[in-house]
Amino acid sequence: MSYWAIARCSEGHLFQTPYFPLMSFKAILLGSCRVQRCPVGKHWTKVSFVPAGDLSEAEMEEASRHRTSPVP
């Protein structure tokens, strides 16, 4: 099962990225740290997933405008 999850980079950008439990095609997993390319700032960064319930409607809309590329 996969779905689009909302992530926040270390600079605060919000974006959507595919999430697959227990595996990663778009990120480098270093222990509990997830590093991937931010599609907003165009930089490699540490990201964390954000529960949708913790975001305002404006933040949800912002995240939906920025998606990483689909899994190859």
Secondary structure, 3 states (H helix, E strand, C coil): CCEEEEEEECCCCEEEEEEECCECCCEEEECCEEEEEECCCCEEEEEEECCHHHCCHHHHHHHHCCECCCCC
